[in-house]
Amino acid sequence: MEIVMAFVIGILFMTATYLMLSKSLLRIIVGTGLLSHGAHLLLLTMGGLKRGAAPILGENAESYTDPLPQALILTAIVISFGVTAFFLVLAYRSYQELGTDNVEEMRGTEQND
């Protein structure tokens, strides 16, 4: 199962890199979202894909899953959601002001500086 996850993570990173190198601001935002999803899957895979009981230790706890990777991924999901929301608001505001989402056109010319 780890081999399949490694291929999925590689495809997500590859697609995210391709999208982040484009000139459209929305594609860059989608690329950062895919990159964060790839990082979440990487953390989950590196933590180990184990099956076991709930991470509650008691007297009869022989096998349990480690809750630390799940807590790290949950924190990373919340942070990536906030960053994506900020990027979307920033892109919407820049589209309202400049009328384009092309990064090359947002630079402007030297005459306007």
Residue frames as qw, qx, qy, qz and C-alpha x, y, z in Angstrom:
[[0.000, 0.884, 0.468, 0.000, 0.00, 0.00, 0.00],
 [0.330, -0.748, 0.093, 0.568, 2.91, 2.34, 0.64],
 [0.390, -0.037, 0.589, 0.707, 4.07, 1.95, -2.97],
 [0.120, 0.679, 0.630, 0.357, 0.66, 3.07, -4.28],
 [0.234, -0.913, -0.236, 0.237, 0.69, 6.03, -1.91],
 [0.444, -0.470, 0.315, 0.695, 4.19, 6.96, -3.08],
 [0.289, 0.278, 0.636, 0.660, 2.99, 7.07, -6.69],
 [0.061, -0.836, -0.525, -0.146, -0.08, 9.12, -5.75],
 [0.370, -0.806, -0.038, 0.461, 2.09, 11.57, -3.78],
 [0.432, -0.208, 0.469, 0.742, 4.51, 11.84, -6.70],
 [0.177, 0.531, 0.641, 0.525, 1.67, 12.55, -9.14],
 [0.194, -0.903, -0.374, 0.080, 0.22, 15.19, -6.81],
 [0.417, -0.656, 0.158, 0.609, 3.61, 16.89, -6.43],
 [0.388, 0.062, 0.588, 0.708, 4.20, 16.74, -10.18],
 [0.065, 0.712, 0.597, 0.364, 0.80, 18.24, -10.99],
 [0.304, -0.884, -0.228, 0.272, 1.18, 20.91, -8.31],
 [0.445, -0.439, 0.305, 0.719, 4.58, 21.94, -9.64],
 [0.277, 0.322, 0.630, 0.650, 3.21, 22.18, -13.18],
 [0.083, -0.831, -0.515, -0.191, 0.26, 24.31, -12.06],
 [0.400, -0.805, -0.097, 0.427, 2.39, 26.58, -9.87],
 [0.428, -0.251, 0.404, 0.769, 4.67, 27.38, -12.82],
 [0.260, 0.616, 0.613, 0.421, 1.78, 28.67, -14.96],
 [0.139, 0.206, 0.003, 0.969, 0.88, 32.33, -15.47],
 [0.453, -0.551, -0.406, -0.571, -2.71, 32.15, -14.23],
 [0.177, -0.430, 0.560, -0.686, -3.22, 33.09, -10.60],
 [0.834, -0.159, 0.143, -0.508, -6.05, 30.59, -10.11],
 [0.897, 0.219, -0.379, 0.059, -3.89, 27.75, -11.40],
 [0.281, 0.457, -0.614, 0.579, -1.20, 28.77, -8.93],
 [0.510, -0.335, 0.409, -0.679, -3.75, 28.62, -6.10],
 [0.955, 0.018, -0.068, -0.287, -4.96, 25.18, -7.19],
 [0.696, 0.406, -0.521, 0.282, -1.31, 24.08, -7.41],
 [0.034, -0.446, 0.622, -0.642, -0.64, 25.14, -3.83],
 [0.772, -0.191, 0.235, -0.559, -3.74, 23.24, -2.73],
 [0.946, 0.191, -0.255, -0.060, -2.56, 20.09, -4.50],
 [0.429, 0.490, -0.600, 0.465, 0.91, 20.53, -3.01],
 [0.360, -0.394, 0.539, -0.651, -0.56, 20.69, 0.48],
 [0.922, -0.033, 0.061, -0.381, -2.65, 17.57, -0.16],
 [0.800, 0.362, -0.447, 0.170, 0.47, 15.77, -1.32],
 [0.113, 0.483, -0.628, 0.600, 2.26, 16.85, 1.85],
 [0.676, -0.277, 0.336, -0.594, -0.65, 15.57, 3.96],
 [0.972, 0.121, -0.131, -0.154, -0.51, 12.19, 2.25],
 [0.560, 0.488, -0.554, 0.377, 3.26, 12.13, 2.69],
 [0.236, -0.455, 0.578, -0.635, 2.92, 12.73, 6.44],
 [0.858, -0.111, 0.195, -0.462, 0.29, 10.01, 6.68],
 [0.909, 0.296, -0.292, 0.021, 2.38, 7.53, 4.74],
 [0.368, 0.513, -0.603, 0.487, 5.56, 8.27, 6.66],
 [0.477, -0.400, 0.475, -0.622, 3.65, 7.81, 9.92],
 [0.059, -0.076, 0.995, 0.003, 2.79, 4.30, 8.79],
 [0.624, -0.089, -0.323, -0.706, -0.42, 2.92, 7.40],
 [0.078, 0.074, -0.940, 0.323, -1.30, 0.74, 10.37],
 [0.606, -0.403, -0.413, -0.547, -4.51, -0.82, 11.46],
 [0.332, -0.034, -0.782, 0.527, -5.22, -1.18, 15.11],
 [0.242, -0.695, -0.649, 0.195, -7.41, -0.12, 17.95],
 [0.006, -0.942, -0.138, -0.304, -8.25, 3.46, 18.79],
 [0.471, 0.419, -0.433, 0.644, -5.35, 5.44, 20.27],
 [0.545, -0.653, 0.147, -0.506, -6.65, 5.14, 23.82],
 [0.402, 0.291, -0.816, 0.296, -4.32, 3.35, 26.15],
 [0.728, -0.459, 0.086, -0.502, -5.89, 1.25, 28.80],
 [0.602, -0.430, 0.662, -0.122, -5.21, -1.92, 30.67],
 [0.790, 0.191, 0.579, 0.066, -5.97, -4.15, 27.66],
 [0.416, 0.850, -0.167, -0.277, -4.14, -2.12, 24.99],
 [0.798, -0.135, 0.474, 0.347, -2.10, -4.59, 22.97],
 [0.424, 0.199, 0.463, 0.752, -2.18, -2.82, 19.60],
 [0.098, 0.852, 0.347, -0.378, -3.09, 0.76, 18.92],
 [0.544, 0.630, 0.204, 0.515, -2.44, 3.33, 16.22],
 [0.430, -0.214, -0.157, 0.863, -0.16, 6.30, 16.75],
 [0.119, 0.863, 0.478, -0.113, -2.23, 9.50, 17.04],
 [0.301, -0.621, 0.150, 0.708, 0.68, 11.89, 16.34],
 [0.215, 0.032, 0.621, 0.753, 0.61, 11.71, 12.49],
 [0.018, -0.667, -0.703, -0.246, -3.15, 12.21, 12.52],
 [0.239, -0.837, -0.271, 0.411, -2.82, 15.27, 14.76],
 [0.305, -0.404, 0.353, 0.787, -0.09, 16.72, 12.54],
 [0.141, 0.285, 0.720, 0.617, -2.19, 16.20, 9.42],
 [0.100, -0.791, -0.603, 0.013, -5.25, 17.75, 11.02],
 [0.265, -0.752, -0.034, 0.603, -3.22, 20.82, 11.98],
 [0.262, -0.198, 0.548, 0.769, -1.75, 21.02, 8.48],
 [0.104, 0.538, 0.751, 0.369, -5.22, 20.80, 6.91],
 [0.139, -0.872, -0.397, 0.249, -6.45, 23.72, 8.98],
 [0.282, -0.620, 0.227, 0.696, -3.41, 25.82, 8.11],
 [0.235, 0.035, 0.690, 0.684, -3.65, 25.01, 4.39],
 [0.056, 0.715, 0.684, 0.134, -7.35, 25.89, 4.43],
 [0.179, -0.863, -0.170, 0.441, -6.55, 29.31, 5.91],
 [0.286, -0.427, 0.457, 0.726, -3.75, 29.95, 3.41],
 [0.208, 0.310, 0.774, 0.511, -5.94, 28.89, 0.48],
 [0.011, -0.838, -0.540, 0.075, -8.76, 31.17, 1.66],
 [0.225, -0.766, 0.083, 0.597, -6.29, 34.06, 1.94],
 [0.287, -0.155, 0.643, 0.693, -4.94, 33.36, -1.58],
 [0.157, 0.556, 0.756, 0.306, -8.47, 33.26, -3.01],
 [0.081, -0.902, -0.327, 0.271, -9.40, 36.59, -1.42],
 [0.287, -0.611, 0.323, 0.663, -6.14, 38.11, -2.62],
 [0.273, 0.095, 0.743, 0.603, -6.73, 36.82, -6.17],
 [0.092, 0.742, 0.657, 0.099, -10.31, 38.11, -6.19],
 [0.155, -0.880, -0.118, 0.433, -9.22, 41.54, -5.00],
 [0.287, -0.429, 0.502, 0.694, -6.41, 41.74, -7.54],
 [0.244, 0.363, 0.774, 0.458, -8.80, 40.70, -10.31],
 [0.013, 0.869, 0.479, -0.124, -11.19, 43.48, -9.25],
 [0.205, -0.816, 0.118, 0.527, -8.41, 46.09, -9.31],
 [0.185, -0.472, 0.624, 0.595, -6.44, 44.96, -12.35],
 [0.726, 0.422, -0.007, -0.544, -9.03, 43.08, -14.43],
 [0.713, 0.407, -0.564, -0.089, -6.79, 40.09, -15.09],
 [0.842, -0.478, 0.244, -0.059, -5.44, 37.01, -13.36],
 [0.829, 0.417, -0.137, 0.345, -2.36, 36.74, -15.57],
 [0.646, -0.617, -0.024, 0.449, 0.75, 37.20, -13.45],
 [0.535, 0.102, 0.281, 0.790, 2.75, 38.66, -16.36],
 [0.023, 0.677, 0.361, 0.641, 0.15, 41.38, -16.92],
 [0.521, -0.802, -0.287, 0.057, 0.01, 42.18, -13.19],
 [0.659, -0.220, -0.023, 0.719, 3.62, 43.31, -13.22],
 [0.122, 0.938, 0.157, -0.284, 2.76, 46.40, -15.20],
 [0.668, 0.567, 0.014, 0.481, 5.18, 48.46, -17.25],
 [0.533, -0.160, -0.217, 0.802, 8.00, 50.75, -16.27],
 [0.008, -0.428, -0.211, -0.879, 5.93, 53.78, -17.35],
 [0.559, -0.634, -0.371, -0.385, 3.37, 53.13, -14.63],
 [0.718, -0.295, -0.436, 0.456, 5.95, 52.82, -11.83]]
